[in-house]
């Protein structure tokens, strides 16, 4: 377990506004090296060659000097899960049988996944809803990396990727939203359906292959071919405004029609966090979601945004095991999580 130093602090890209709709923004570019098979078609020897080439090539760039370069096969299961919880790596990268790697910037806002679905997945994380700012930073990184690598591309299709849905710009932009009012009012299903109709995906807090919990949803574009980068940004910006407006309407409806019911539910969740002797992480997310909803309703709950972020981040299973330096059985972990909550809440 090599991440004990990180497991005691939250990431800087989280929005600390406890009543805000948007937690973070992620911009990711998919790129493949010219002259090499895509990762899923390459032999282990060629995958290893690609990883070495990427590690060495980025080492010559100022932005990546001193960055951690991790060989995934050398990490234990807790380290791998920790990278997912930290939003530094995808499920596909962490649990792949390919020869994979991760280049991790010191501030955790930028990283490069090597031999995930594509040779390089270059990503940047930004605080709150920061589509244009995060895109500019990610674009600058891609431009710098392009100075040392030749990427596979086509005049007809743009950048070539392992999956056709990523071809063209190779750009995926997502934002992590907290939408408890839409969930509690029963409108979230309609929102998800309407997003799907316009080519926008809704996933769980950890991205693909994860389910939404506690009203937290990751919203991202699905189409990268035949659209420009500006088109993608403008589309997601418009959708974020529509989601925010729908959430505000749902909040007004909850307050006008179900205020006492919601207040009772929220204060019960606050009591559970204070006094529980055993709590799973899934229940914790739901309780924190209730409290964030209460703060959005204007309830006087003694919780600052950074405190909520600390609880959500530091109570994750792999974070707890990294701090303990050992794998903790689930029931014991739930007890230790409840103990940690009582300590952090005073």
C-alpha positions, 0 to 999 in steps of 0.5 A, spaced: 500 500 500 503 506 497 498 511 498 497 512 505 500 519 504 494 521 500 489 517 504 488 522 509 486 528 505 481 530 500 482 532 493 483 539 491 478 539 485 472 538 489 467 544 490 466 546 497 459 549 496 455 544 500 449 546 496 452 547 489 449 542 484 456 541 481 462 538 484 467 537 479 469 537 471 473 532 467 476 533 461 479 527 457 482 526 451 483 519 447 490 518 443 493 512 440 501 512 438 502 511 430 505 505 428 502 501 434 496 496 435 491 498 439 491 496 446 486 490 446 489 488 439 497 488 442 501 483 445 503 484 452 510 485 449 508 491 445 503 493 450 510 494 455 513 497 449 508 502 449 508 504 456 515 504 456 515 509 450 510 513 454 513 514 460 520 516 457 517 521 452 513 524 458 519 525 462 522 530 457 516 534 458 516 540 464 509 538 466 511 531 467 517 531 470 517 528 477 510 525 476 509 518 479 509 513 474 505 507 476 506 500 473 499 497 475 501 490 475 505 492 481 499 495 485 495 491 490 488 490 490 487 496 495 492 501 491 488 499 485 481 501 488 484 507 491 486 510 484 478 509 482 476 512 489 481 518 487 478 519 480 485 518 478 484 511 474 478 508 471 475 501 472 478 498 465 485 501 467 485 498 474 482 491 473 485 490 466 490 484 464 493 488 459 500 491 461 498 498 463 500 504 467 498 511 470 502 517 470 500 522 476 501 529 477 503 531 484 496 535 485 492 530 482 488 534 477 492 531 471 494 524 469 495 520 463 492 513 463 496 508 459 494 502 455 487 503 458 482 502 452 487 507 448 494 508 448 493 514 452 487 517 456 490 524 458 485 527 463 484 533 467 480 535 473 477 541 475 473 544 481 465 545 480 462 546 473 469 549 469 468 546 462 472 552 459 477 552 464 478 545 464 478 544 457 483 549 456 488 546 461 487 539 458 488 542 451 495 545 453 497 538 456 495 535 449 499 540 445 505 539 449 505 531 449 503 532 441 510 535 441 514 528 443 509 523 440 506 522 433 498 520 434 494 515 429 489 520 425 486 520 419 483 525 414 476 522 414 475 521 421 480 525 425 484 521 431 483 514 431 481 510 437 480 503 439 472 504 440 469 508 434 465 512 439 471 516 441 474 517 434 474 524 431 476 529 437 477 523 442 474 528 447 470 526 453 467 532 457 463 530 464 461 533 470 459 530 477 453 533 479 449 532 485 441 532 484 437 530 490 431 534 489 430 531 482 431 524 485 426 525 491 421 528 487 421 522 482 423 526 476 430 524 475 428 518 470 425 523 466 432 527 466 436 521 464 431 519 458 432 526 455 439 526 456 440 519 452 435 522 447 441 528 445 447 523 446 449 525 453 450 519 458 448 519 465 453 514 470 455 513 477 460 517 481 466 513 479 464 513 471 462 507 467 460 500 470 458 504 476 451 506 479 448 512 481 448 513 489 446 519 493 443 523 488 450 523 485 451 523 477 456 523 472 454 527 466 458 526 459 458 527 452 457 520 448 459 523 441 466 525 439 466 524 431 463 529 426 463 534 432 468 540 434 470 541 441 467 547 441 460 544 439 461 539 445 463 544 450 457 548 448 452 542 448 454 540 455 454 548 458 447 548 455 445 541 458 448 543 465 443 550 465 437 545 464 439 540 469 440 546 474 433 549 472 430 543 473 433 541 480 431 548 482 424 547 480 424 540 483 427 543 490 421 549 490 416 543 489 419 539 495 419 545 499 412 547 498 409 540 498 413 536 502 417 540 507 416 537 513 417 530 510 424 532 507 426 536 514 425 529 518 428 525 513 434 530 513 435 530 521 434 523 521 440 522 517 444 527 521 443 523 527 445 517 524 452 520 522 453 523 529 451 516 533 451 510 528 456 505 531 456 501 524 455 504 517 456 502 510 459 507 505 453 506 500 448 508 506 453 514 508 453 517 501 445 517 501 446 520 508 450 525 506 446 527 500 440 528 505 444 533 508 447 537 502 439 537 500 438 540 507 443 545 506 440 547 499 433 548 502 436 553 507 436 548 513 441 550 519 445 544 519 452 545 522 456 542 516 461 546 512 462 544 505 469 542 506 467 537 512 462 534 507 467 533 502 472 530 507 467 525 510 465 522 503 472 522 500 476 519 506 470 514 508 471 510 502 473 503 503 480 503 500 482 510 503 480 507 510 485 501 508 490 505 505 490 509 512 490 502 516 495 499 512 491 493 511 485 490 508 479 491 513 473 486 513 467 489 511 463 489 517 469 491 521 470 497 516 463 499 517 464 500 524 471 503 523 467 508 519 462 510 524 468 511 529 471 516 524 464 519 523 464 521 530 471 523 531 470 528 525 463 531 527 466 532 534 
